[in-house]
Amino acid sequence: MADKNNKYSENVPGAFYVDKECINCDACILVAENHFKTNEDDSFTYVYKQPETKEEKEICQEALEACPVEAIGSDGES
C-alpha cells in the first residue's frame, strides 16, 4: 500500500500520488498516460496531472490497481 508520507515531491497536489516504492515499470503510464509521467532520469513515475472528471478518476484508479508494487495511492481528496 502506498504511503502518502513517502510520496515524491514531483507529484502535483491532489488525491493521487506515487510513492518511493515505484519501480518505474510504466504500468500506470500505459493505463493513464495523461496523468502519469516518468521523471527526467527515468528512475520513477509521478502524477503530473490530477484527474478532473469522473472518467479521469476511474482511469487513475485503474492505474492504481495495475501497479505491481502498490506505489500509487489516493488519499480521497478531489
NORCORBEL-V61264 format. One record per backbone hydrogen bond with DSSP energy under -1.0 kcal/mol. NH is the residue of the N-H (numbers start at 1). CO is the residue of the C=O. Records with the same first field share a line. If there is no record, write none. Layout:
# NORCORBEL-V61264
NH=CO, CO
This chain:
# NORCORBEL-V61264
6=3
8=18
11=8
12=47
17=73
19=71
20=6
22=19
30=26
31=27
32=28
35=32
36=32
37=46
39=44
42=39
46=37
48=35
49=35
57=53
58=54
59=55
60=56
61=57
62=58
63=59
64=60
65=61
66=62
73=17
75=15
